[in-house]
Amino acid sequence: MVDNIGAEDGCIKEQDRLLPIANVGRIMKQILPSNAKVSKEAKETMQECVSEFISFVTSEASEKCWKERRKTVSGDDICCAMEMLGLDNYAGPLRRYLYRYRDLEGEKPNQQKPMNNNSGSNDVEQSWSYRNTQQYRNNQGLTSTSANF
């Protein structure tokens, strides 16, 4: 593999574009029997695939945020992007995981404190997102006690 693709031209280095191969290998080994081995070629192939998949979904979520004039991509944006890309089989479980995570962390969606107290538009965006999340959860029959994995 090439370690550096056009770094002088301002392009992204391959090592910055791909997930760390050690992490990919560790995830792959978790699902396999303890005596199974994973070749370097298999790890590199999976590394390319998952990195491309993440870039693909993130790009769609980023475009959605750009159209809505927002700068931060949220977990809800990722779930929405997956649905727009036809990945409903993954978006539903991911959304349930996201809500369960938020419930366990005691945090409400997009409820981060603004760095600058002069930013009133951030509060509108946060409450809008929270209302939409709550509406989706109610429509899906999801509550803090009914989100099952």
C-alpha positions as CSV (number, residue, x, y, z in Angstrom):
1,M,0.0,0.0,0.0
2,V,1.1,3.5,-0.6
3,D,1.6,5.5,2.6
4,N,1.2,8.9,1.1
5,I,-0.9,9.9,-1.8
6,G,0.1,13.3,-3.2
7,A,0.9,14.9,0.1
8,E,2.8,17.7,-1.6
9,D,-0.4,18.5,-3.6
10,G,-2.5,19.0,-0.5
11,C,-4.3,15.7,-0.9
12,I,-5.1,13.5,2.1
13,K,-2.5,11.0,3.3
14,E,-3.7,7.4,3.1
15,Q,-3.0,6.9,6.7
16,D,-5.4,9.7,7.5
17,R,-8.1,8.4,5.2
18,L,-8.2,4.9,6.6
19,L,-9.2,3.5,10.0
20,P,-6.2,2.1,11.9
21,I,-5.6,-1.4,10.7
22,A,-5.0,-2.6,14.3
23,N,-8.5,-1.5,15.2
24,V,-10.0,-3.2,12.1
25,G,-8.2,-6.4,12.9
26,R,-9.3,-6.3,16.5
27,I,-13.0,-5.9,15.5
28,M,-12.7,-8.7,13.0
29,K,-11.2,-11.1,15.6
30,Q,-14.0,-10.4,18.1
31,I,-16.5,-12.2,15.9
32,L,-14.2,-15.1,14.9
33,P,-13.4,-18.2,17.0
34,S,-10.4,-17.6,19.3
35,N,-8.1,-20.0,17.2
36,A,-9.0,-18.2,13.9
37,K,-6.4,-16.1,12.1
38,V,-6.9,-13.1,9.8
39,S,-4.5,-12.5,7.0
40,K,-2.9,-9.1,6.5
41,E,-4.6,-8.9,3.1
42,A,-8.0,-9.5,4.6
43,K,-7.4,-6.8,7.2
44,E,-6.3,-4.3,4.5
45,T,-9.3,-5.2,2.3
46,M,-11.7,-4.7,5.2
47,Q,-9.9,-1.5,6.2
48,E,-10.5,-0.1,2.7
49,C,-14.2,-1.2,2.7
50,V,-15.1,0.2,6.1
51,S,-13.3,3.4,5.6
52,E,-15.1,3.9,2.2
53,F,-18.4,3.1,3.8
54,I,-17.9,5.6,6.6
55,S,-16.8,8.3,4.2
56,F,-19.9,7.6,2.0
57,V,-22.4,7.8,4.8
58,T,-20.7,10.8,6.4
59,S,-20.6,12.6,3.1
60,E,-24.4,12.2,2.7
61,A,-24.9,13.4,6.3
62,S,-22.6,16.4,5.8
63,E,-24.5,17.4,2.6
64,K,-27.8,17.2,4.6
65,C,-26.3,19.5,7.3
66,W,-24.9,21.9,4.6
67,K,-28.4,22.2,3.1
68,E,-29.8,22.9,6.5
69,R,-27.0,25.5,7.1
70,R,-25.6,23.6,10.1
71,K,-21.9,22.9,10.7
72,T,-22.1,19.9,13.0
73,V,-23.0,16.4,11.9
74,S,-24.9,14.6,14.6
75,G,-25.8,10.9,15.2
76,D,-29.3,11.7,14.0
77,D,-27.8,13.0,10.7
78,I,-25.9,9.8,10.2
79,C,-29.0,7.7,10.8
80,C,-31.0,9.9,8.4
81,A,-28.2,9.6,5.8
82,M,-28.3,5.8,6.1
83,E,-32.0,5.9,5.5
84,M,-31.6,8.2,2.5
85,L,-29.0,5.8,1.1
86,G,-31.4,2.9,1.4
87,L,-29.6,1.3,4.4
88,D,-32.8,1.1,6.5
89,N,-31.7,-2.3,7.9
90,Y,-28.8,-0.5,9.6
91,A,-30.3,2.8,10.3
92,G,-33.0,1.5,12.6
93,P,-30.7,-0.5,14.9
94,L,-28.2,2.4,14.9
95,R,-30.9,4.9,15.8
96,R,-32.1,2.6,18.7
97,Y,-28.5,2.3,19.9
98,L,-28.1,6.1,19.7
99,Y,-31.2,6.7,21.8
100,R,-30.2,4.0,24.3
101,Y,-26.7,5.5,24.5
102,R,-28.3,9.0,25.2
103,D,-30.6,7.6,27.8
104,L,-27.7,5.9,29.6
105,E,-25.6,9.0,29.4
106,G,-28.4,11.1,30.6
107,E,-28.0,13.5,27.7
108,K,-30.6,14.9,25.4
109,P,-30.0,15.0,21.6
110,N,-27.9,18.0,20.5
111,Q,-28.1,19.5,24.0
112,Q,-24.5,20.8,24.1
113,K,-23.8,24.2,25.7
114,P,-22.8,26.8,23.2
115,M,-19.3,28.1,23.6
116,N,-20.5,31.7,23.1
117,N,-23.4,32.8,25.2
118,N,-24.4,35.3,22.4
119,S,-25.5,32.5,20.1
120,G,-29.3,32.4,20.4
121,S,-29.8,30.5,17.0
122,N,-28.1,27.4,18.5
123,D,-30.8,27.1,21.1
124,V,-33.5,27.1,18.3
125,E,-31.5,24.4,16.4
126,Q,-31.1,22.3,19.5
127,S,-34.8,22.4,20.5
128,W,-35.9,21.7,16.9
129,S,-33.6,18.7,16.7
130,Y,-34.8,17.5,20.1
131,R,-38.5,17.8,19.2
132,N,-37.9,15.9,15.9
133,T,-36.0,13.2,17.8
134,Q,-38.8,12.9,20.4
135,Q,-41.4,12.8,17.6
136,Y,-39.5,10.0,15.8
137,R,-39.2,8.1,19.1
138,N,-42.9,8.4,19.8
139,N,-43.8,7.4,16.2
140,Q,-41.5,4.3,16.5
141,G,-42.8,3.4,19.9
142,L,-39.3,4.1,21.4
143,T,-39.0,5.2,25.0
144,S,-36.1,5.0,27.4
145,T,-37.5,1.7,28.7
146,S,-38.7,0.2,25.3
147,A,-35.5,0.7,23.2
148,N,-34.4,-2.9,22.7
149,F,-31.4,-4.1,20.8
